[in-house]
Amino acid sequence: MSEISILDLQNLRHLIGGYDTSHCKMTEYANEAKDPEIKKLFEDAANSAMKNKQDLMKFL
């Protein structure tokens, strides 16, 4: 793989941080949800955000 530029690293940091924040928020929303369907929706969103974060971390 070619070298990663400073701009690429900054963009990765921004994206990874966003997915981390989304994961935390969606997990908290899932914990607060009473409706099982809504709870599942938030859990799936949290899992997706974590997977995206982990995929982006592979570039570092």
N, C-alpha and C positions, 0 to 999 in steps of 0.2 A: 504494500500500500504506500502511496506517496505521502509526503509530509503533510501534516495538518497545520494550516496557517493560524495565526493568532485570532483572526476573525472567525474561523471555523470553531476554534476552541471556545470563544465567547458565545457563539451561537449554541454550541452543545451545552454549555453551562446554563444558558438561559432556558433551553428546552428541558433539560434534565430537572432543573429547579421547578419549572412549571408542572411537570408530571409528578414530581414529589409532592408539591402543594396539592395538586388535584387528588392524589392518592390519599393524603391525610384528610382532606375535606370529605371526600366520598366515603371513607371509612367512618368518619364521625357521623355523617348523615345516615349511613346504614345502621349504626348503633342506636340512633335516635328514632328511626322509622318504626312505626307500629304495623303498618300494612305489609304483609309478607312479599307482595309483588314489588312494592316500592323499595323495600329492604334489599331484595334480590337485584333490582336495577342499580342501586347504589353500590352493592358489593361487586357486581360485574364491572361497573365503571372504575372502581378502585383497583380491581385486578388488572384491567386493561391499562390503566395509568402506570401501574408497577411494571408490567411487562414492557411497555414502551420505554420507561426509564432504564430498565435493565438492558434493553436492546441498544439504546444510545450509549450506555456506559461501555459497551464493547469497542467503541471507536476511540476510547481514551487509552 
